[in-house]
Amino acid sequence: MQRAGGGWHERVVPDARDGTRYSFVLPGGLAVPDPASRSNPDDVHGASVVVDPAAHDWRDAGWRGRPWHEAVVYELHVGTFTEAGSFAAALERLPELAALGVTAIELMPLADFPGRRGWGYDGVLPFAPDASYGTPEDLKRLVEAAHGLKLMVLLDVVYNHFGPEGNYLHAYAGEFFDTARRTPWGAAIAFDGPHSRTVRDFFVHNALYWVEEFGMDGLRLDAVHAIDDRSPQHICGEIAQALRAGPGRQRHVHLVLENDANIARFLERDAALQPVCATAQWNDDWHHAAHVLASGERDGYYADYADAPLVHFARALAEGFAYQGERSALRGAPRGEPSAQLPGCAFIAFLQNHDQVGNRALGERLDALALAPRLQALYACLLLSPQVPLLFMGEEFAAATPFLYFCDFGPELAASVARGRRDEFKRFAAFADAAKRERIPDPNAEATLHVCTLRWDERTQSPHAERLVLIGGLLALRSQWLVPRLAAMRHGGRWRVDGDVLDVRWTLGDGSTWSLAANFGATTAPLVRDGQTVFALRADETRLLGDGVHVGLEPPHA
């Protein structure tokens, strides 16, 4: 290769074409893949492959995306969504999701990771879809099919770290990392270092690449709280600006954050009610409070919600964050910023997702931890509030399959990860005994992935079929009565808790009032407003009051 200045090197190969394999050879003789490889079919240590980005004959030219207030998000892991675990197999299931009322699928990270199985958060080649799921062309077909069904496609991307195996940037581009700043995954990415322009461009171009080349309708940025960027403009803001100035000029493009720090300023709207930076954020507070209500668990971060779970839940339901600057006992410091000024669509609410299920020792879904009547009430709150709802794959039919952490590292790292996984749960009472910790599945075992694969035949069996009917019915109500009124919503709602009863009211975009009441107690309780009893709520009953609609959801009969 020839020096090109500024630390860059280049070589022109006139006869290279689509399908040509290539590697870069370092001075010491180590052959490494292209860090911006579009395809690495022989995994992260193998050669890269030239891909013609213009070869796909797109047939969704009329697609302009969907406005965010219409979003009902369905998170899925391609490898366990179907028995085949491929882009092509996932495509075959899309019509069922569209018929249910889902309007967006969110793919867990696809960046090439080591081995044949993994969650995707250990990716090391951010531009290469992992070959275990299929080819880049297969992924484009999946996106195209989704658009044909009016489904948006969002992609989870990881810009806060690289995985522990196969990251060769350390060998020749050490300036990518700031060794003085540590993260749970090693040295921090140097977004504000001496060579940060190149580093920032790498990730900005990656964001544009997925949206422009694969037709994605948006991105979810993983663990933004773990990005230490002290630049005048945070990298999230720069990515948002690039998306708006680029593909966002012709169609709807959305940027979603995961941010444990509850930084509301990333979610602010301008005078036209358009996002200044991010479109929305995963609302962990909503989940944590709801999980305590559903299961009674109080370990770990649930401890911050155990004192008054219904109060925390009502505030998260109405205003977005439950912690808006209050002191977190778990963290020993204040957490969050005021969020009541933000519209409901700035938040994504969920009862389950890959983290909240998969980070459990045995990967249990919520149906294994809570009773059906309580879950029915919570699903009404999830799907009939102005916040954007998210369902985790299989949740719509109460899937009995767990979702465990799994990976496929080399032998030495695999052994370390297995030990670390089990040691992580020592502090939990249920796994204080070493023998019980041995029951935690080995993340590297192939069987661990297979046990997580959805069993689609459950959809026709009881109680799974009943859950599917419930979710479909609630989404139909959302589509008919709520979604048409959300577009110009300006701020959060008002909430009140009276004993076991929560009462939340929002002013929607058309000026109408949307009211949701729920009783999370064990006995019938009245809903009282202005000193008058409006109606009585049975245990775990939820009612919705909106203009022209009054829905009562009764728990299943014993």
C-alpha positions as CSV (number, residue, x, y, z in Angstrom):
1,M,0.0,0.0,0.0
2,Q,1.1,3.6,-0.6
3,R,1.1,6.4,2.0
4,A,-1.7,8.9,1.3
5,G,-1.0,11.4,4.1
6,G,-2.7,11.9,7.5
7,G,-2.0,8.3,8.5
8,W,-4.0,6.9,5.6
9,H,-2.7,4.3,3.2
10,E,-4.2,3.1,-0.1
11,R,-3.9,0.6,-3.0
12,V,-6.0,0.6,-6.1
13,V,-6.8,-2.9,-7.5
14,P,-8.3,-2.5,-11.0
15,D,-9.5,-6.1,-11.3
16,A,-11.3,-6.2,-7.9
17,R,-15.0,-6.8,-8.3
18,D,-18.1,-8.0,-6.3
19,G,-17.0,-11.1,-4.4
20,T,-13.3,-10.4,-4.4
21,R,-11.7,-11.3,-1.0
22,Y,-9.0,-9.1,0.5
23,S,-7.1,-8.5,3.7
24,F,-4.7,-5.8,5.0
25,V,-1.3,-7.1,6.0
26,L,0.4,-5.2,8.9
27,P,4.2,-4.7,9.0
28,G,4.6,-7.7,11.3
29,G,2.8,-10.0,8.9
30,L,-0.6,-10.1,10.6
31,A,-3.4,-10.2,8.1
32,V,-6.5,-8.3,9.3
33,P,-10.0,-7.7,7.8
34,D,-11.1,-4.3,6.6
35,P,-12.4,-2.3,9.6
36,A,-15.2,-1.1,7.3
37,S,-15.8,-4.5,5.7
38,R,-19.2,-4.8,4.1
39,S,-19.0,-8.6,4.4
40,N,-16.8,-11.1,6.3
41,P,-18.2,-14.5,5.4
42,D,-15.4,-16.4,7.2
43,D,-16.0,-14.5,10.5
44,V,-14.1,-11.7,12.2
45,H,-10.6,-13.1,11.7
46,G,-11.0,-13.9,8.0
47,A,-10.8,-11.9,4.8
48,S,-13.2,-9.2,3.8
49,V,-15.3,-9.4,0.6
50,V,-15.9,-6.7,-1.9
51,V,-19.7,-5.9,-2.1
52,D,-21.3,-3.9,-4.8
53,P,-23.5,-1.5,-2.9
54,A,-25.6,-0.7,-5.9
55,A,-26.3,-4.2,-7.0
56,H,-29.7,-4.6,-5.2
57,D,-32.7,-3.7,-7.4
58,W,-34.8,-1.9,-4.8
59,R,-38.6,-2.2,-5.3
60,D,-39.7,0.1,-2.4
61,A,-39.0,3.4,-4.1
62,G,-42.3,4.8,-2.9
63,W,-41.6,4.1,0.7
64,R,-41.2,7.3,2.8
65,G,-41.3,5.7,6.2
66,R,-43.8,6.4,9.0
67,P,-44.1,9.2,11.5
68,W,-42.9,8.3,14.9
69,H,-46.2,8.6,16.7
70,E,-47.5,5.6,14.7
71,A,-44.7,3.3,16.0
72,V,-45.4,0.0,17.7
73,V,-42.0,-1.6,18.0
74,Y,-41.2,-5.3,18.0
75,E,-37.6,-6.2,19.1
76,L,-36.2,-9.4,17.6
77,H,-33.0,-11.4,17.6
78,V,-32.6,-12.8,14.1
79,G,-30.8,-16.0,15.3
80,T,-33.6,-17.1,17.7
81,F,-36.6,-15.5,16.0
82,T,-37.0,-18.6,13.8
83,E,-35.7,-22.1,13.7
84,A,-33.5,-21.3,10.7
85,G,-32.2,-18.1,12.4
86,S,-31.7,-16.2,9.2
87,F,-32.8,-13.0,7.5
88,A,-34.7,-15.1,4.9
89,A,-36.6,-17.0,7.6
90,A,-37.4,-13.8,9.5
91,L,-38.9,-12.3,6.3
92,E,-41.5,-15.1,6.2
93,R,-42.9,-14.1,9.7
94,L,-43.3,-10.4,8.9
95,P,-47.0,-10.6,7.7
96,E,-48.1,-12.0,11.1
97,L,-46.5,-9.0,12.9
98,A,-48.1,-6.5,10.5
99,A,-51.5,-8.2,11.0
100,L,-51.1,-8.0,14.7
101,G,-50.7,-4.2,14.7
102,V,-46.9,-4.0,14.8
103,T,-45.6,-1.0,12.7
104,A,-41.8,-1.3,13.3
105,I,-39.3,-4.2,13.8
106,E,-36.1,-3.5,15.7
107,L,-33.3,-5.8,14.9
108,M,-30.8,-6.6,17.6
109,P,-27.2,-5.7,16.5
110,L,-26.0,-7.3,13.3
111,A,-22.4,-6.1,13.2
112,D,-20.1,-9.1,12.7
113,F,-19.3,-10.7,16.0
114,P,-16.9,-13.7,16.8
115,G,-18.4,-17.1,16.3
116,R,-21.7,-18.3,14.9
117,R,-24.0,-17.1,17.7
118,G,-24.3,-14.1,19.9
119,W,-26.5,-11.2,21.0
120,G,-24.6,-8.9,18.7
121,Y,-23.3,-6.5,21.3
122,D,-19.8,-7.9,21.0
123,G,-19.5,-6.8,17.3
124,V,-16.1,-5.8,15.9
125,L,-16.9,-5.1,12.3
126,P,-19.6,-2.5,12.4
127,F,-20.3,-2.3,8.7
128,A,-20.6,-6.1,8.0
129,P,-23.9,-7.9,8.7
130,D,-23.0,-11.1,10.6
131,A,-22.7,-13.9,8.0
132,S,-24.4,-16.5,10.3
133,Y,-27.7,-14.7,9.4
134,G,-27.1,-14.5,5.6
135,T,-25.7,-12.1,3.1
136,P,-26.0,-8.3,2.9
137,E,-28.4,-9.0,0.0
138,D,-30.6,-11.1,2.2
139,L,-30.8,-8.3,4.7
140,K,-31.8,-5.9,2.0
141,R,-34.6,-8.3,1.0
142,L,-35.8,-8.4,4.6
143,V,-36.0,-4.6,4.8
144,E,-37.7,-4.4,1.4
145,A,-40.3,-6.9,2.4
146,A,-41.0,-5.1,5.7
147,H,-41.6,-1.8,3.8
148,G,-44.0,-3.6,1.5
149,L,-46.0,-4.4,4.7
150,K,-45.7,-0.8,5.9
151,L,-43.3,-1.9,8.6
152,M,-40.4,0.3,9.6
153,V,-37.1,-1.4,10.3
154,L,-34.9,-0.1,13.1
155,L,-31.4,-1.4,13.8
156,D,-29.6,-1.6,17.2
157,V,-26.0,-0.3,16.8
158,V,-23.2,-0.3,19.4
159,Y,-21.0,2.8,19.4
160,N,-19.8,2.7,23.0
161,H,-17.3,-0.3,22.7
162,F,-16.0,-3.0,20.5
163,G,-16.2,-6.7,21.4
164,P,-13.3,-8.5,23.2
165,E,-12.4,-10.9,20.3
166,G,-11.5,-9.8,16.8
167,N,-11.0,-6.1,17.3
168,Y,-7.8,-5.5,15.3
169,L,-8.0,-1.7,15.5
170,H,-5.7,-1.9,18.6
171,A,-3.0,-3.3,16.4
172,Y,-2.7,-0.4,14.0
173,A,-5.0,2.4,15.0
174,G,-4.4,2.8,18.7
175,E,-5.7,6.4,18.5
176,F,-9.2,5.0,18.3
177,F,-9.1,4.4,22.0
178,D,-8.4,6.5,25.2
179,T,-6.6,4.1,27.5
180,A,-6.9,6.7,30.3
181,R,-10.6,6.2,30.4
182,R,-12.0,2.7,31.2
183,T,-15.4,1.3,30.5
184,P,-16.8,-2.1,31.5
185,W,-15.5,-3.3,28.1
186,G,-12.0,-1.9,28.2
187,A,-10.5,1.4,27.0
188,A,-13.1,4.0,25.9
189,I,-13.5,5.0,22.3
190,A,-11.8,8.4,21.8
191,F,-14.6,10.5,20.5
192,D,-12.9,13.7,21.8
193,G,-9.2,12.8,21.5
194,P,-6.5,14.4,19.3
195,H,-7.6,12.2,16.3
196,S,-11.3,12.3,17.1
197,R,-12.4,13.6,13.7
198,T,-11.4,10.3,12.1
199,V,-13.0,8.3,14.9
200,R,-16.2,10.4,14.8
201,D,-16.4,10.1,11.0
202,F,-16.2,6.3,11.3
203,F,-19.3,6.1,13.4
204,V,-21.2,8.9,11.6
205,H,-20.6,7.2,8.3
206,N,-21.7,3.9,9.9
207,A,-25.0,5.4,10.9
208,L,-25.6,6.8,7.4
209,Y,-24.5,3.5,5.8
210,W,-27.2,1.4,7.5
211,V,-29.9,4.0,6.7
212,E,-28.8,4.8,3.1
213,E,-27.4,1.5,1.9
214,F,-29.9,-0.9,3.6
215,G,-32.9,1.4,3.8
216,M,-33.2,1.3,7.6
217,D,-35.8,3.6,9.0
218,G,-33.8,4.4,12.1
219,L,-31.2,3.4,14.6
220,R,-31.2,2.6,18.3
221,L,-27.9,3.6,19.9
222,D,-26.9,1.2,22.7
223,A,-25.7,2.4,26.1
224,V,-25.2,6.1,25.3
225,H,-24.5,6.7,29.0
226,A,-21.3,4.7,28.4
227,I,-20.0,7.1,25.7
228,D,-17.6,9.5,27.3
229,D,-17.7,12.4,24.8
230,R,-16.7,15.9,26.1
231,S,-16.7,17.5,22.7
232,P,-18.8,20.7,22.2
233,Q,-21.2,18.6,20.2
234,H,-21.9,15.1,21.6
235,I,-21.5,12.3,19.0
236,C,-25.2,11.5,19.3
237,G,-26.0,15.1,18.2
238,E,-23.6,14.8,15.3
239,I,-25.2,11.5,14.2
240,A,-28.7,13.0,14.5
241,Q,-27.7,16.0,12.5
242,A,-26.1,13.9,9.7
243,L,-29.3,11.7,9.5
244,R,-31.5,14.7,9.2
245,A,-29.4,16.5,6.7
246,G,-29.0,13.3,4.6
247,P,-31.7,10.6,4.2
248,G,-34.0,12.4,6.6
249,R,-34.7,15.1,4.0
250,Q,-36.6,12.6,1.9
251,R,-38.2,10.3,4.4
252,H,-38.9,9.7,8.1
253,V,-35.7,8.6,9.9
254,H,-35.7,8.0,13.6
255,L,-32.9,8.0,16.2
256,V,-33.6,6.1,19.5
257,L,-31.3,6.1,22.5
258,E,-30.7,3.8,25.4
259,N,-29.5,6.1,28.2
260,D,-29.5,5.0,31.8
261,A,-28.6,8.5,32.9
262,N,-32.1,9.8,32.0
263,I,-30.7,12.9,30.1
264,A,-33.8,14.6,29.0
265,R,-32.0,17.3,26.9
266,F,-31.2,14.7,24.2
267,L,-35.0,14.4,23.7
268,E,-36.0,18.0,23.5
269,R,-38.3,19.3,20.7
270,D,-38.1,22.5,18.7
271,A,-40.8,25.0,18.0
272,A,-42.3,22.7,15.3
273,L,-42.3,19.8,17.8
274,Q,-39.5,18.0,15.9
275,P,-36.7,16.3,17.8
276,V,-33.6,18.5,18.2
277,C,-31.4,15.4,18.7
278,A,-33.0,12.0,19.4
279,T,-36.5,10.9,18.5
280,A,-37.1,8.8,21.7
281,Q,-35.4,6.9,24.5
282,W,-36.0,3.5,26.0
283,N,-37.8,4.1,29.3
284,D,-36.1,1.9,31.9
285,D,-37.9,3.6,34.7
286,W,-41.3,2.6,33.2
287,H,-40.1,-1.0,33.0
288,H,-38.5,-1.2,36.5
289,A,-41.5,0.1,38.3
290,A,-43.9,-2.1,36.3
291,H,-41.7,-5.1,37.0
292,V,-41.9,-4.6,40.7
293,L,-45.6,-4.3,40.4
294,A,-45.8,-7.5,38.4
295,S,-43.3,-9.7,40.2
296,G,-42.6,-8.2,43.6
297,E,-38.8,-8.5,43.0
298,R,-36.7,-6.0,44.8
299,D,-33.1,-7.1,44.0
300,G,-30.5,-4.9,42.2
301,Y,-31.9,-1.9,40.4
302,Y,-35.4,-2.8,41.4
303,A,-34.6,-1.6,44.9
304,D,-34.9,2.0,43.7
305,Y,-38.6,1.4,42.9
306,A,-39.6,-0.9,45.8
307,D,-40.5,1.8,48.3
308,A,-43.5,3.0,46.2
309,P,-43.7,1.1,42.9
310,L,-47.1,2.4,41.9
311,V,-46.0,6.0,42.5
312,H,-42.9,5.5,40.4
313,F,-45.0,3.7,37.7
314,A,-47.6,6.5,37.6
315,R,-45.0,9.2,37.2
316,A,-43.1,7.2,34.5
317,L,-46.4,6.6,32.7
318,A,-47.4,10.3,32.8
319,E,-44.0,12.2,32.6
320,G,-41.5,9.8,31.1
321,F,-38.8,9.4,33.8
322,A,-39.6,8.4,37.4
323,Y,-36.2,9.8,38.4
324,Q,-35.9,13.4,37.3
325,G,-33.0,14.5,39.5
326,E,-34.0,12.7,42.7
327,R,-31.4,10.7,44.6
328,S,-31.0,7.1,43.6
329,A,-30.2,5.0,46.6
330,L,-28.7,2.3,44.4
331,R,-26.3,4.8,42.8
332,G,-25.8,7.0,45.9
333,A,-26.3,10.1,43.7
334,P,-29.0,12.1,41.9
335,R,-30.2,10.7,38.6
336,G,-32.0,12.2,35.7
337,E,-33.4,15.5,34.4
338,P,-36.9,16.9,34.3
339,S,-39.0,15.2,31.6
340,A,-42.6,16.2,32.1
341,Q,-42.2,18.9,29.3
342,L,-41.7,16.2,26.7
343,P,-44.5,14.5,24.7
344,G,-45.2,10.8,25.4
345,C,-43.7,9.7,22.1
346,A,-40.3,10.8,23.3
347,F,-40.3,7.6,25.4
348,I,-40.4,3.9,24.5
349,A,-42.2,1.8,27.2
350,F,-41.9,-2.0,27.6
351,L,-42.5,-4.8,30.0
352,Q,-39.8,-7.0,28.4
353,N,-36.8,-6.6,26.2
354,H,-33.6,-8.5,25.5
355,D,-31.8,-6.9,28.4
356,Q,-34.5,-7.4,31.0
357,V,-35.1,-11.0,30.1
358,G,-31.7,-12.1,29.0
359,N,-29.7,-10.6,31.9
360,R,-31.6,-12.8,34.3
361,A,-29.6,-15.9,35.3
362,L,-32.2,-18.3,33.8
363,G,-33.6,-16.0,31.1
364,E,-37.2,-16.2,32.4
365,R,-39.8,-14.2,30.7
366,L,-42.3,-12.1,32.7
367,D,-45.1,-14.7,32.4
368,A,-43.0,-17.1,34.6
369,L,-42.9,-14.5,37.3
370,A,-46.3,-12.8,37.4
371,L,-49.9,-13.7,37.4
372,A,-52.1,-13.2,34.3
373,P,-54.6,-10.7,35.8
374,R,-51.7,-8.3,36.8
375,L,-50.1,-8.7,33.5
376,Q,-53.3,-8.0,31.7
377,A,-53.6,-4.7,33.5
378,L,-50.0,-3.7,32.7
379,Y,-50.4,-4.6,29.0
380,A,-53.4,-2.2,28.9
381,C,-51.2,0.5,30.4
382,L,-48.4,-0.3,27.9
383,L,-50.4,-0.4,24.7
384,L,-53.0,2.3,25.5
385,S,-50.7,5.2,26.7
386,P,-49.1,7.9,24.5
387,Q,-45.6,6.4,25.0
388,V,-44.4,4.2,22.1
389,P,-44.8,0.6,23.1
390,L,-42.2,-2.1,22.5
391,L,-42.8,-5.8,22.5
392,F,-40.0,-8.4,22.7
393,M,-40.2,-11.2,20.3
394,G,-42.7,-13.9,21.4
395,E,-44.2,-11.6,24.1
396,E,-47.3,-11.2,22.0
397,F,-48.2,-14.9,22.6
398,A,-46.6,-15.3,26.0
399,A,-43.8,-17.5,24.7
400,A,-42.6,-20.1,27.1
401,T,-39.1,-20.2,25.7
402,P,-36.5,-18.3,27.8
403,F,-34.1,-15.8,26.4
404,L,-30.6,-16.4,27.8
405,Y,-27.2,-14.8,27.2
406,F,-25.3,-16.8,24.6
407,C,-22.0,-16.3,22.7
408,D,-19.4,-18.3,20.8
409,F,-16.0,-17.1,21.8
410,G,-12.6,-18.9,21.5
411,P,-11.8,-21.5,24.2
412,E,-9.9,-19.3,26.7
413,L,-12.3,-16.4,26.5
414,A,-15.3,-18.7,26.6
415,A,-14.2,-20.3,29.8
416,S,-13.7,-16.9,31.4
417,V,-17.1,-15.7,30.2
418,A,-18.8,-18.8,31.6
419,R,-17.1,-18.3,35.0
420,G,-17.9,-14.6,35.0
421,R,-21.5,-15.2,34.2
422,R,-22.0,-17.5,37.1
423,D,-20.0,-15.3,39.5
424,E,-22.1,-12.3,38.5
425,F,-25.1,-13.8,40.4
426,K,-23.4,-14.6,43.7
427,R,-24.9,-11.5,45.3
428,F,-28.4,-12.7,44.6
429,A,-30.0,-14.8,47.3
430,A,-31.3,-17.4,44.8
431,F,-27.8,-18.1,43.6
432,A,-25.7,-17.7,46.8
433,D,-25.1,-21.4,46.8
434,A,-22.4,-22.6,44.3
435,A,-24.4,-25.7,43.3
436,K,-27.3,-23.4,42.3
437,R,-25.0,-21.3,40.3
438,E,-23.9,-24.3,38.3
439,R,-27.5,-24.5,37.0
440,I,-27.0,-21.3,35.1
441,P,-26.5,-22.3,31.5
442,D,-23.1,-22.0,29.8
443,P,-23.4,-19.0,27.4
444,N,-21.0,-20.7,25.0
445,A,-22.9,-24.0,24.7
446,E,-24.8,-24.3,21.4
447,A,-27.8,-25.7,23.3
448,T,-28.1,-22.4,25.1
449,L,-29.0,-20.7,21.9
450,H,-31.4,-23.5,20.7
451,V,-33.5,-23.4,23.9
452,C,-34.1,-19.7,23.2
453,T,-35.5,-20.2,19.7
454,L,-39.2,-19.3,19.5
455,R,-41.7,-22.1,19.1
456,W,-44.3,-20.5,16.8
457,D,-46.7,-23.4,17.2
458,E,-47.5,-22.0,20.7
459,R,-49.5,-19.3,19.1
460,T,-52.5,-21.7,18.6
461,Q,-52.3,-23.2,22.1
462,S,-53.7,-22.1,25.4
463,P,-52.8,-19.8,27.2
464,H,-50.7,-18.4,24.3
465,A,-53.6,-17.9,21.9
466,E,-55.5,-15.9,24.5
467,R,-52.5,-13.5,25.0
468,L,-52.3,-13.0,21.2
469,V,-56.0,-12.0,21.1
470,L,-55.5,-9.6,24.0
471,I,-52.4,-7.9,22.4
472,G,-54.1,-7.7,19.0
473,G,-57.2,-6.2,20.5
474,L,-55.3,-3.6,22.5
475,L,-53.3,-2.6,19.5
476,A,-56.5,-2.3,17.4
477,L,-57.8,0.1,20.0
478,R,-54.6,2.1,20.0
479,S,-54.6,2.4,16.2
480,Q,-58.2,3.5,16.1
481,W,-58.5,5.9,19.0
482,L,-55.1,7.0,20.2
483,V,-52.7,7.2,17.3
484,P,-54.7,9.7,15.2
485,R,-54.5,12.1,18.1
486,L,-50.8,11.9,19.0
487,A,-49.0,13.8,16.3
488,A,-49.0,17.3,17.9
489,M,-48.9,16.2,21.5
490,R,-46.7,18.8,23.4
491,H,-46.0,17.5,26.9
492,G,-46.6,14.7,29.4
493,G,-49.6,14.1,31.5
494,R,-51.0,14.5,35.0
495,W,-51.0,11.6,37.4
496,R,-52.5,10.7,40.8
497,V,-52.3,7.7,43.0
498,D,-55.0,6.9,45.6
499,G,-54.2,3.8,47.5
500,D,-53.8,1.1,44.9
501,V,-55.5,3.1,42.1
502,L,-53.6,5.2,39.6
503,D,-55.3,7.8,37.5
504,V,-53.4,9.4,34.6
505,R,-54.7,12.0,32.2
506,W,-53.0,13.4,29.1
507,T,-53.8,16.3,26.7
508,L,-53.4,14.8,23.2
509,G,-52.3,16.6,20.0
510,D,-55.9,17.4,19.0
511,G,-56.7,18.9,22.4
512,S,-58.7,16.0,23.6
513,T,-58.1,14.3,27.0
514,W,-57.0,10.7,27.3
515,S,-57.5,9.2,30.7
516,L,-56.3,5.8,32.0
517,A,-57.3,4.4,35.4
518,A,-56.0,1.1,36.9
519,N,-56.5,-0.7,40.2
520,F,-53.4,-2.7,41.2
521,G,-54.8,-3.8,44.5
522,A,-56.3,-7.1,45.6
523,T,-59.8,-5.9,46.1
524,T,-62.3,-3.6,44.4
525,A,-61.6,0.1,44.8
526,P,-63.3,3.3,43.6
527,L,-61.9,5.8,41.2
528,V,-62.6,9.1,42.9
529,R,-62.3,12.5,41.1
530,D,-63.2,15.8,42.6
531,G,-64.7,14.0,45.6
532,Q,-67.0,11.9,43.4
533,T,-66.8,8.2,42.7
534,V,-66.6,7.8,38.9
535,F,-66.8,4.0,38.9
536,A,-65.4,1.0,40.9
537,L,-62.4,-0.9,39.6
538,R,-62.0,-4.6,40.3
539,A,-58.6,-6.0,41.3
540,D,-56.1,-5.7,38.4
541,E,-58.7,-4.0,36.3
542,T,-57.8,-1.2,33.9
543,R,-60.2,1.3,32.2
544,L,-59.6,3.8,29.5
545,L,-61.6,7.0,29.1
546,G,-61.2,8.9,25.9
547,D,-63.4,10.9,23.6
548,G,-66.1,8.5,22.5
549,V,-64.4,5.4,24.0
550,H,-64.9,3.6,27.3
551,V,-63.2,0.2,27.5
552,G,-63.2,-2.1,30.5
553,L,-60.7,-5.0,30.6
554,E,-61.6,-7.7,33.0
555,P,-59.2,-10.2,34.4
556,P,-59.7,-13.8,33.3
557,H,-62.2,-15.8,35.3
558,A,-60.6,-18.3,37.7
